[in-house]
C-alpha cells in the first residue's frame, strides 16, 4: 500500500488528487492497517479525512489540518525507536508529501 501510494502521489506532478481518489486511497489504507492496534490514531485521522472529503462542500482548511496531522503522525511512526526496515524511509517520504498537500491545498 505504501509503495502504491507513493508512486501515485509522486507521479502526480501537480499534486492534485480528487476527493474520489483520496477516498480510494484512504479505504486501501484502512484495510491495510486493519487489526494493527499501534496505529489507532492514524486510522482515526484517516476516517475523519474520509468523512471530510465526502462532504457536499468539503472544508478545505479542515482537510489541510487533517493532512498535516497525518503527516506528523506518519513521521512520528517512521522515527519511533522500535520502527525498523526499509518502509520507514517510505513513511518519511509519505509524511513530506502529506505535509505538502496540507500546506498547498
C-alpha positions as CSV (number, residue, x, y, z in Angstrom):
1,X,0.0,0.0,0.0
2,X,2.8,2.4,0.9
3,X,4.6,1.8,-2.4
4,X,1.4,2.2,-4.4
5,X,0.5,5.4,-2.6
6,X,4.0,6.9,-3.0
7,X,4.0,6.0,-6.7
8,X,0.6,7.7,-7.3
9,X,1.4,10.8,-5.4
10,X,4.9,11.2,-6.9
11,X,3.6,10.6,-10.5
12,X,1.1,13.4,-10.0
13,X,3.3,16.4,-10.8
14,X,0.6,18.9,-10.0
15,X,0.0,17.4,-6.5
16,X,-3.7,17.3,-7.3
17,X,-5.8,14.4,-6.0
18,X,-9.6,14.3,-6.4
19,X,-11.8,13.6,-3.4
20,X,-12.7,10.3,-5.0
21,X,-9.1,9.3,-5.4
22,X,-8.4,10.4,-1.9
23,X,-11.3,8.2,-0.6
24,X,-10.0,5.2,-2.5
25,X,-6.5,5.7,-1.0
26,X,-8.0,6.1,2.5
27,X,-10.1,2.9,2.1
28,X,-7.0,1.0,1.0
29,X,-5.0,2.2,4.0
30,X,-7.8,1.4,6.4
31,X,-7.9,-2.1,5.0
32,X,-4.1,-2.4,5.2
33,X,-4.0,-1.2,8.8
34,X,-6.9,-3.3,10.0
35,X,-6.0,-5.2,13.1
36,X,-2.9,-3.1,13.9
37,X,-3.6,-1.5,17.3
38,X,-0.4,0.6,17.2
39,X,-1.9,2.9,14.6
40,X,-5.3,3.7,16.0
41,X,-4.6,7.4,15.9
42,X,-3.7,7.2,12.2
43,X,-6.9,5.2,11.5
44,X,-8.9,7.8,13.4
45,X,-7.4,10.6,11.3
46,X,-8.0,8.7,8.1
47,X,-11.7,8.2,9.0
48,X,-12.0,11.9,9.8
49,X,-10.4,12.8,6.4
50,X,-12.6,10.3,4.6
51,X,-15.7,12.0,6.1
52,X,-14.4,15.5,5.3
53,X,-13.8,14.5,1.7
54,X,-17.3,13.1,1.3
55,X,-19.0,16.3,2.5
56,X,-21.2,18.1,-0.1
57,X,-18.9,21.1,0.3
58,X,-15.6,19.9,1.7
59,X,-13.9,22.3,4.2
60,X,-10.5,22.9,2.6
61,X,-8.9,24.3,5.8
62,X,-10.1,21.4,7.9
63,X,-8.8,18.9,5.2
64,X,-5.4,20.7,5.2
65,X,-5.3,20.5,9.0
66,X,-6.0,16.7,8.9
67,X,-3.3,16.2,6.2
68,X,-0.7,18.0,8.4
69,X,-1.8,15.9,11.4
70,X,-1.4,12.7,9.3
71,X,2.0,13.9,8.2
72,X,3.0,14.5,11.8
73,X,1.8,11.1,12.9
74,X,3.3,9.3,10.0
75,X,6.7,11.0,10.7
76,X,6.4,10.0,14.4
77,X,5.8,6.4,13.5
78,X,8.7,6.4,11.0
79,X,11.1,7.9,13.6
80,X,9.9,5.7,16.5
81,X,12.9,3.8,18.0
82,X,11.0,0.5,17.5
83,X,10.4,1.1,13.8
84,X,12.9,-0.5,11.5
85,X,13.1,-1.7,7.9
86,X,13.1,-0.1,4.5
87,X,9.5,1.0,4.9
88,X,10.5,3.7,7.4
89,X,12.1,5.7,4.6
90,X,8.8,5.4,2.6
91,X,6.9,6.7,5.6
92,X,9.2,9.7,5.8
93,X,8.5,10.4,2.1
94,X,4.8,10.0,2.6
95,X,5.0,12.4,5.6
96,X,6.6,15.0,3.4
97,X,4.1,14.6,0.6
98,X,1.1,14.8,3.1
99,X,2.7,17.9,4.6
100,X,3.0,19.4,1.1
101,X,-0.7,18.6,0.3
102,X,-1.6,20.1,3.7
103,X,0.2,23.4,3.1
104,X,-0.6,23.8,-0.6
105,X,-4.1,22.5,-1.0
